[in-house]
Amino acid sequence: MTTAPGRVALVTGAGSGIGRAASVALAQAGYTLVLAGRRRPPLDETVRLLAGEGHLAVPTDVTDPAAVDALFAATRASYGRIDLLFNNAGTGGPPVPFEDLDFEDWTRVVNVNLHGAFLCARAAMRLMKEQEPSGGRIINNGSISAHTPRPNSAPYTATKHAITGLTKSLALDGRRIGVTCGQIDIGNAATPLTARMTSGVPQADGTVRAEPTMNVDDVARAVVYMASLPPDANVLSMTVMAASMPFVGRG
């Protein structure tokens, strides 16, 4: 799967994990990348892994409206357009019982996972509306937690359910300006954040068990597929998961 040279993709949370893998795959498919993340050193490391030239790293706090505006201003100044936003930045809360959850931890997760996705999607749609030719695509990173929670995960689960609503609203509201929006729900991709899966994580029945993972490159290929569709086609929702993880079935 390839795309025409000169197309521009912006990936948030690009300094590691799924964001880095997706950036590498998109660059191999011919995209020029704008990489956003909180810290420059991981972004610079991702740049070194990318095929092609002309990529841009912009340290960005996606919870800060001014920082997001600066990110998209830099994108416009460098390339004049954006063809794809992969809204990938996210974080989780402490795995504590709901009644022990601090408001500060709740707010932090909501700010990154929901407010950050909103700010980046809004900025992307504004640029996609104004550019020539107009239009583009947004892919939101949901999670299987957009469907089913893990124990003690209320902030993360609530925001990922909200991402589903955001995705559907963007898919509808984007029609008039040629913007498509879809969501990829990922389960147990092997990244530093899921390393604990192999040693055991809490299950709904109160036990702690190891869970299988899958290669993060499989997620990256799925993102490229979603991005490669023509403007008149859209994957509204895709679930990519480790085949044997305890998601389908009773636990």
C-alpha positions in Angstrom: 0.0 0.0 0.0 1.5 3.3 -1.1 0.3 6.9 -1.4 1.3 9.7 -3.7 4.4 11.6 -2.8 4.0 14.9 -1.0 1.1 14.0 1.2 1.5 15.2 4.8 0.5 13.2 7.9 0.6 14.6 11.5 0.9 12.0 14.3 0.5 12.9 17.9 2.2 10.8 20.6 4.8 10.0 17.9 7.8 9.6 20.3 7.2 6.0 21.1 5.0 2.9 20.8 2.1 3.0 18.4 2.7 6.6 17.3 6.3 5.8 16.4 5.4 2.6 14.6 2.6 4.3 12.6 5.0 7.2 11.7 7.6 4.8 10.3 4.9 2.9 8.3 3.4 6.1 6.9 6.8 7.4 5.9 7.5 4.1 4.1 4.1 4.7 2.3 5.3 8.0 1.0 4.0 10.5 3.6 5.9 13.4 4.9 5.5 13.4 8.7 4.9 16.0 11.3 5.6 14.4 14.7 4.1 15.8 17.9 4.9 14.7 21.4 5.8 16.2 24.8 9.6 15.8 24.5 11.9 16.5 21.7 14.5 13.7 22.1 12.0 10.9 21.5 10.6 12.8 18.5 14.1 13.2 17.1 14.7 9.5 17.5 11.6 8.8 15.6 12.7 11.1 12.8 15.9 9.1 12.4 13.8 6.0 11.8 11.8 7.5 9.0 12.2 6.9 5.2 12.5 10.0 3.1 13.3 13.6 4.0 11.7 16.8 5.1 10.0 15.5 8.2 9.2 17.9 11.1 9.3 17.3 14.8 7.3 19.7 17.0 7.3 19.2 20.8 3.6 19.8 21.8 1.4 19.5 24.8 -1.9 18.5 23.2 -3.8 19.7 26.3 -2.7 23.3 25.6 -4.8 25.1 23.0 -1.9 27.5 22.2 0.5 24.7 21.8 -1.8 22.9 19.4 -2.4 26.1 17.4 1.4 26.5 17.2 1.8 22.9 16.0 -0.7 23.4 13.1 0.8 26.8 12.3 4.2 25.1 11.9 2.6 22.5 9.7 0.9 25.1 7.5 4.1 27.1 7.3 6.2 24.1 6.3 3.9 22.3 3.9 0.8 24.4 3.4 -1.6 21.5 4.1 -2.3 18.4 6.1 -3.8 15.2 4.5 -3.9 13.0 7.6 -4.2 13.4 11.3 -3.5 10.3 13.5 -4.9 11.4 16.8 -2.9 9.0 18.9 -1.7 10.8 22.0 -3.1 9.2 25.2 -2.5 8.4 28.8 -4.0 6.3 31.6 -4.8 6.8 35.2 -3.6 4.9 38.3 -5.2 1.5 38.6 -7.1 2.2 41.9 -10.6 1.5 43.0 -13.1 4.1 41.6 -13.9 5.4 45.1 -10.2 6.1 45.6 -9.6 8.0 42.3 -8.4 11.5 42.7 -10.0 14.3 40.7 -6.6 15.4 39.6 -5.9 12.0 38.0 -9.3 12.0 36.4 -8.8 15.4 34.9 -5.3 14.6 33.6 -6.6 11.7 31.6 -9.6 13.6 30.3 -7.4 16.5 29.3 -5.0 14.3 27.3 -7.3 11.7 25.8 -10.4 13.8 25.1 -9.5 17.5 25.2 -6.3 16.8 23.3 -8.1 14.8 20.6 -10.7 17.6 20.2 -8.1 20.4 19.9 -6.1 18.5 17.3 -9.1 17.5 15.3 -10.5 21.0 15.3 -7.2 22.5 14.1 -6.9 19.8 11.5 -10.4 20.4 10.2 -9.8 24.1 10.0 -6.7 23.6 7.9 -8.3 20.9 5.8 -11.2 23.2 5.0 -9.0 26.1 3.9 -6.3 24.2 1.9 -6.3 23.6 -1.8 -7.4 21.0 -2.6 -9.5 20.9 0.5 -10.3 17.8 2.5 -8.4 15.2 4.4 -8.7 12.3 6.8 -8.6 11.9 10.6 -7.9 8.6 12.4 -8.6 8.6 16.1 -6.9 6.0 18.3 -9.7 4.6 20.4 -9.0 1.3 22.3 -10.9 -1.9 23.0 -11.6 0.1 26.2 -14.0 2.1 24.0 -16.1 -1.1 24.1 -15.2 -3.0 27.3 -13.4 -1.7 30.5 -10.6 -3.3 32.4 -10.9 -3.3 36.2 -10.1 0.1 37.8 -9.8 2.0 34.5 -12.7 4.5 34.7 -10.9 7.6 33.4 -9.3 5.8 30.5 -12.5 3.8 29.6 -14.7 6.9 29.8 -12.5 9.0 27.5 -12.2 6.2 25.0 -16.0 5.8 24.9 -16.1 9.6 24.3 -13.6 9.2 21.4 -16.1 6.9 19.7 -18.7 9.7 19.9 -16.2 12.3 18.7 -15.2 10.0 15.8 -18.9 9.6 14.7 -19.5 13.4 15.0 -16.4 14.2 13.0 -17.4 11.6 10.3 -20.7 13.4 10.0 -19.7 17.0 10.3 -16.7 16.5 8.0 -18.8 15.5 5.0 -19.5 19.1 4.0 -15.8 19.9 3.8 -14.5 16.6 2.4 -13.0 15.3 5.7 -13.4 11.6 6.6 -12.9 10.3 10.1 -12.4 6.7 11.4 -11.3 5.0 14.6 -8.9 2.2 15.3 -9.4 0.3 18.5 -6.3 -1.5 19.5 -5.8 -4.4 22.0 -2.5 -5.4 23.5 0.0 -4.1 20.9 3.5 -4.9 22.2 4.9 -1.6 23.4 6.7 -0.5 26.6 3.2 0.5 28.0 2.0 -3.1 27.6 5.1 -4.9 28.8 3.3 -5.7 32.0 0.8 -7.9 30.1 3.4 -10.8 30.0 3.8 -10.8 33.8 0.1 -10.6 34.6 -2.7 -8.0 34.8 -6.0 -7.9 36.8 -9.0 -9.7 35.2 -12.7 -9.1 35.7 -13.0 -12.2 37.8 -10.4 -10.9 40.3 -7.5 -13.1 39.1 -4.2 -11.8 37.7 -3.2 -13.5 34.5 -0.7 -12.9 31.7 -2.1 -11.9 28.4 -0.9 -12.3 24.8 0.3 -9.3 22.8 0.8 -8.7 19.1 3.4 -6.9 17.1 2.9 -3.2 17.0 3.8 -3.2 13.3 0.5 -4.9 12.6 -1.3 -1.9 14.1 0.9 0.4 11.9 -0.1 -1.5 8.8 -3.8 -1.1 9.7 -3.3 2.7 10.1 -1.7 2.9 6.7 -4.6 0.9 5.2 -7.2 3.3 6.7 -5.1 6.2 5.4 -4.8 4.8 1.9 -8.5 4.7 1.1 -9.8 7.2 -1.5 -11.9 10.2 -0.2 -15.2 8.4 -1.0 -14.4 5.4 1.2 -13.9 5.3 5.0 -13.2 2.7 7.7 -15.4 4.1 10.4 -14.3 1.6 13.0 -11.6 -1.1 13.0 -10.5 -3.4 15.9 -7.0 -4.8 15.8 -6.1 -7.0 18.7 -4.0 -9.9 19.9 -6.1 -12.9 18.7 -6.2 -14.7 22.0 -6.5 -11.9 24.5 -9.5 -12.0 26.9 -11.7 -9.6 25.1 -14.1 -11.8 23.1 -15.9 -14.0 25.6 -16.6 -14.1 29.3 -14.0 -13.2 31.9 
